[in-house]
Amino acid sequence: MRQLFSFVFLLAAVQLSAQSDTCFDPNSKAYYRCERNIERICADYLVDDLIELEETLLSVHPDPYAYCGKQAFSEAFKKALDFYSQDRTMIEHAQNLNRFIRVVQDSHLQTHVFRLMFESCGYNSGFLPLFIQPIDGKFYVEETYSGGPPFGSEIISIGKLPMKELHALAKQWSVDEGNAMQASDEAAAYYYTPAQFFANPLQSDWDVETVVFRVDNKIDSMEVQLLDAKHLQKIRREHFNQNKKNVEATFYLDEGKAVLKVHSFSSRPFQNDVKKIRKFFQAVRELGIEEIAIDVRDNPGGSSAMVEYLCSFLMPSGLNTPSNIIWKASDYSYQIVSKFRLKHFPKFTEKQFKRNEDMYKYYMLSQTPLEESDTAFFSIPQRQRREHVYNRKVAIFMNGNTVSAACDFAQLMQTNHRAVLIGTPCNATANGTWGNATTVQLSESGISYSVPTIRYNYKNTFSYSRTPILPNIPLEQSLENLKSGKDTVLEYFLEN
């Protein structure tokens, strides 16, 4: 059936190309020499990409129908296929594929948007660094960059794009997992720069863009110089690498409180973070801290073992995370042990992994035959000596950019009545999430995606209901605090 679809659209593309301008083979030298941001790719190559993406999802993803159902998935594929009644640009093609994968409602299934932007741009393309925070339906500058509007000002429009329209375009690249919340409203801010470029692919690095903004209740405007790719990447590195330490502890002795900020559960080296977590709880005990907060806002997840280690300091009996995982075996699945060791040293390898339940379960799953699924159940959580366990009040800070294993942590603490969640809904459902995402690159266009290979279930009920993980205390950053450089969630924690 897929071959028939491809053949039909190939014939249509041939007929259309005879009536239109030249289209390109995306793997040809001619395409790489042309203006890739505006030139069109022949429709038959794009159809091959779509078919490859669908087949990859069905063979790699543990269950792409879990939240949308098979019918909605098939309808989304058909709609995406109909889009290729004519040749399309790389950007149009990527937007179409992204609309298709959004039907799965999985935050781990993502287009590599910034890579797409840099690969589809022209030699002299210009970019606009945008660090803007949505607050109550409006948009405010959270960091002033060279030549940009002042910090705290409200952005009205950028060029011909009203800011609300740019936000809607950016939101299309993010996903509300299980359709259970509006995390994509927060995540959209990350994509403002590529969304602005995709809407204006002809802009050059010598161009300027007019930004209209409101400050002190007065509307003003300014022309902002666009940057080349090299300078944009430098500014983004400086913005996102302000905190190079993955785990940071801050003590507020006057309030008798402390905050442990965990930027990610997947840092390297892992043991450094383990030591920092242990030292934090040691200091908390010695200082007699009455209440702590674990800040996992903007935490993209990572290792469930690190989550379980953190939980071991908060519950005497420890907590399993997750309760079980469903493994989909494919060429993209992460192999915890090399095939060479499995073949030549099977008994020695198995003996090594048996020392740790988590590792042994993964070891067994990694031997699942290709295209088959298997489930591993966990029952032995990590534990600390009782005197090392913190038994006083705990809060967790989370937001829409809290994803994957970080949502796992928040859910565990809430359902076990061990912590109060403060902030905005994180991007997962209360029953589980996906994980172990691999990178998949399409053969024709080269567009890259993250695709999960594992399903994490928080309970053994195997439910896919769309119940969100909601904060006990809903709280967003206020404009007043943004302008004064204060963190609304942190201020609430310290004052209450």
N, C-alpha and C positions, 0 to 999 in steps of 0.2 A: 504493500500500500504506500509506504514511504517513497519507494522508487517511482511509483506512478505519479505521486504528487510532484516529485522533482522533475519528471519528464514533462508533465503538463505545463509547469511554470517555466521550464527551459524553453519550450516552444513559444510561450507567450512573451518571454523576454527577448527572444530572437526577433519576433515580429515588431516589438516595440522599439528595439534598438535600431531597426532599419528606418524608423520614423523620427528618431531623436538624436541628440548629440552622442558622442562616443562615450561608452562606459568602459570600466576597467576590470581586469583580473586583479584582485587585491594582493596576489602574491607576485605580480609582475614588477619588473624594474620600472616600467612606465608609470605604474601607480605610485611608487615611492618617489618618483621625480616630479609628480604633479602636485597641485594644491589639494592635499588629501582632505582638508576641511570643507571643501566645496564640490569636488569632483565626485561623480557617481560610480558606484560599483555595479556590475552587471547582476541582474536579479537572480540568475541561476546560482551564482556563488552564495548569495545571501540566503536562498532557500536551503542550500546544503548546510549552511551554518545553523539555521533554525532546526533542521532535522537532527543534526549532530547534538545540539544542545538538549533537545527533548530526549533523545536516546540516552544521553549521559545522565540526565536527571533520573530517568527510570532505572538505570543500572547502578548508579552510585548512591543516590539519596535513599535513606532508610524507608521513607514513606512519603512521597510527594503529594499523595492524595489525602493525607491525614486531616488537614483543616479545610481543604476546598472540595474534596470529592473528585472522582474520576471524570464526571460529566463536565464540571467547571474547568478542569484541567484541559480536557479535550477541546472545549469551546475556546479557551484562551489560545491554544495552539492554532486552531483554525483561523481565528481572528488575526493572529500574527502572520500566518501564511498568506492571507488575503492582502496584507500590506504590500506584498511584493508583486503587485500587478504592474509595477514599473521599477526601474532602477532607483537605487537610493544611495545617499551619502553614508559614510561610516557612522556619523553621529545619528542620523535618522535610523539606521540599522540597529545601533546599540540601544537607542530608546525603545524601539519596537521589541527587541529581545528582552529588555528589562521589564516592559509591561507584561510580557508573557510569564517571566519567572515570579513576578509579584503575586501571582495567583496562588502560589504555594504557601505564602504567609509565613516565611521562615527568615528570621533575622540573620542567619548564617549564610543564606543563599543571596550573595551580593555581587553586583558588577563592580569590578575594580575601576571606579569612576575616574580617579585622578590619573591612573595609567592610561585610560582611554583618552582623556583630555590631551595628554602629552603626545600620544601616538597619532591622534587625528588632527593635530594642529599643523599649521604651516611653519616654514622656517623662521618667519619674522612675526609670528602671532604674538598678541599682547594679552596680558592677564591682569585681573584686578583682585588683589588680596582682600578678602572680606571677612572680618571677624566681628560678627553681629549676633546679638542675642535676642531671640523673641521673648517679649514680656507682655502678657495681656493683649495679644493680637497686634502689637506694634513691635518695632525692630530698632534696637539701640546698639550703638558702637561700643563694644566691650574692650577694644584695644585700638589705640590710634596708631596707624602706620604712616609712613612717610608721605606727606602731602594729602592725607585723607581727612575726612570730617573729624571734629574733636570728639574725644571720649565722652560717652553718655548722651550724645546727640541722637535724635530719632531720624532714621533714614526713611525718606518718603519715596524716592525713586532713584534708579541708576540708569542713566541714559533714557531710553524710551520705555524701560520696564518699571512699572510700579513695584514697590518692594513686596507687596502681597502676592503679585504674580510671580516674582522671582522666587519667593518662598514656596509657592505651589510647584514650580518647576523643580526646585531642589528636593522637595518632599517626595517626588516620584522615585528618587534613587534610594530611599530608605523604606523600611518595612515594619509594620506593626505585627509582631509575631502572633499568629493565631487570631489576628484581627481583634485582639482583646483590649487594646488600649490605644493611646495616641502618642506613643513614644516617638513616632516619626516626626512630629512637630518639633521636638527638641533635636533629633538627629539631623533634620534638614539643614541646620546652620552649618554643618560640616561641609555641605555640598553647594553653598552659595557661589563660590568661585567657579567651579566647573559649569554650574547651571547658567551663570551669566555668560560664560564663554560659548557654551553650546547655543545660546540664543543669539550670539553675535560672532559667528566663527570667522568673519572677515576682519575682525579688529587686529591691528598691528601694534608692536611694542613702541612705536613712536606716536600713537594716537593718544588722545585724552578722552575721558568719559565725564560727563556732567552728572554730579551727584547732588540731589536736592535733599536737604535735611532741615530739621527743626531743632533749634536750641534756644533756651530761655524764652519759649513761646513765640519765637520769631522764625519764619521760614527763610532759609538762605540756600545758596548753591555754590559749588566750586568745581573746577575742572581738575580731575585727578589723572596723573600720568600713568599709563599702563606699563607693566613690567614684562621683561622677557622671561622665559621659562626658568633660567638659572637664578634670577633674583627672586622670583616667586618661591622657588623651592627653598632658598635660603631663609626667607621670611617665615615660611611655614615651619621649618625646622626650629627656628628660634621660638616660635609661638608654642609649639607642641612639646618642646624639650626643655621648658622652663624648670621642670622638676625632674632631674635625672635619676633621683633615688626612687626605686619602685615602692618601697615601704618607708613611711615617715611617721614619726611619733611626735606629738605636741602635747605638752602638759600645761594645764591651767590651774596652778596650785591654789590661787585665791578662791576659785570656784570648787575645788576638790574634784576636778574632772580632767579627762585626757581623751585625745582623739588619735586613732591609728588610721592613717590614710594608706589604702592599698590601691595603687594605680592599675595593677594588673595581677592576675593569678598565673601568669605564664612567663615570668621573667627568667633570665639566666644570669649568673648561676643561681639555681634554686636554693641551695643551702644558705646563701647570704640572707635571703628573705626569711628563711626558717629561723635563723639566729636572731634577726631583728624582731620577729614576732615574740620569740621566747624572752628576749631582753625587755620588750615592752611590758609584758605581763609580770615579769619579775619587778620592774620599776613600779608598776601600779600597786603591787602588793606592799612593797617597801614604803611607798609614799602614802599608803592608806587612801587611795583614790576611791571616791564613793560611786562614781558613774563614769563609764567610758562610752565612746562612740566609735564605730568602725565605718569609715567613709569609703564606699565603693561607687561613688558617682563617677561616671565616664570610664568605669572599669569594663574592658571588653571580654573578661572571662579568662579561661585558660585551664590550669590543672585542677581537677577535682581533688587530687591528693593534697594540694595546698589548702583548698577550702576545708577539707576534713581536718587538716592539722590545725587550722585556726579555730574550728569548732571545738576541738579537743580541750581548748583553754576556757571554754564557756559552758560546757556540759560535763559533769563528772563521768557519765557513761559514754561520752563521745556521740557522734552522729555519723551515720552512713550517708555518703553523698556520691553518686545517687543510689537509690534502692536497687535499680537495675539499669542495664544498657542493652539496646538492641543494635547489633553490629551487622552492617551490610557489607559483604565481602566483594571487593572489586579491585581492579588494578590500581585504583586511587586510594584504597584503604591503607591507613598507616600500619606498617608491620613493626610490632614491638621487638621482634627478634628476626635476625636475618635468615633467609632461606638456607644459606650455607650452614649455619649452626644447626638448624632444624634437621637438615639432611645428614650431617656428619657427626653431630654430637647431641642427639635427641635426649638421651637420658640425663646427661650432665646439665643440659640447658633447662630441662623441666625441673630438676632438683633445685637449681638456683632460683627459679621463679616461685617455687612453692613456699618460700620463706615469707612471702608477702601476698595476702589474699588479692588485693587490687591488681598487682602485677601479674599474678598467676591467672586471674580471670581474663585479662587482656591477652596474655600469652595463649590461652586456649582459644579465644575468639579469633586471634590472628591466623589460626589454622583452618578457619571456615572455608569450604570450597567456594570458588568464584561464583558470583551471582546468587549466592544463598545468604540467608540471615540466621542469626542465632542470638540468644539472650543469655546474659550473665547476671546472676543475682549476688548482692553483697550483704554480708551479715556481721562482719567484724570491723567496727570502726576504730580509728586511732583514739588512744586515751592518754591522759596525763595523770601523774600522781595527784591524788585528791588535793594536797596542799598547794598545787600549782594552778588549780582551776579557779578562775575568777567567778564569784557567786553573787556579785552585786549588780546594779542596774546597767543595762546595755541598750544603746540606741544604734541604729544603722541608717546612714545617709545614702539615698539612692536617687536615681533620676532616669530619664528615658534613654540615656546612653549607658546605663548599667545593663550588661548583656551576658548571656550564657552562664558560665560558672558563677559569676557574681550574682546573678538572679537566683541561682541555686542556693547560694549562701543566705541571701535575704529571706528566701522562702523557708528554709530550714529553721532559721531563728524565729520567724513569725509563727509558723505552725506549731513549734515546740514551746511557744509562749516564753521565749527567752529574751526577745528584744522587741523594741518599738521601732517601726520603720518610719522615717521622716523624709519627706521630699515629694517626688512625683513617681508615677508607676514605672517600674523597670520593664525592659523589653523581653518578656517571656510570659508563658502562662503558668498558673499555679500547679500544673500537673507535670511539667517537664519542659525540656528544650532539646536542641540538637547540639552536635559538637564534632570535634576532630575534622574541621573543615579542610579540604584539600583545594589546591588551585587547578582549575581546568581552563585550558586555552583552546579556543575554537580554531579549526584547521585553516579556514579561509581568511577570516578577518583578523584573527589573532586576538580578539577580545577575550579578556580573562575574567574568571568568576571564582568565587569561593563557594564550594559545595560541601555540605556536611556528609559524613559517612557513618555517624552514630546518633542514636536517639537516647537521651538521658531521661529516665522516668524517676520522679521523686517518690512515687509509691508503686506498689505492685498491682495496682488496679488497671494499668495500661489505658488510662482515660486520655482522650484528646479534646476534652471540653475546653472552651475558650475563657475560662475563669482567669482574670488578670491577677497579678500580684500587686495589690494596692497598698499604699502607705497607711499606717495608722493615723499619722498626722500629715495631711496633704499640705505642702508648702512649696511655693515657688520663689525664685529670686525676685525681690522687689526692685522697682526702678530707683527708689530712694537709696537702698543699700548698694546697688550697682554704682551709682554716682559717688557714693561716699567710700567705695572700696571695701564694703562689708559683705560677708557671706550670710544671707538670710537664714539658711538652715543652721549654720554654726552658731549664729547669734541666738537663735531660738533654743538650741541645746544648752548653751551656757547660761541663759537667763531663766530656764525652767527646771 
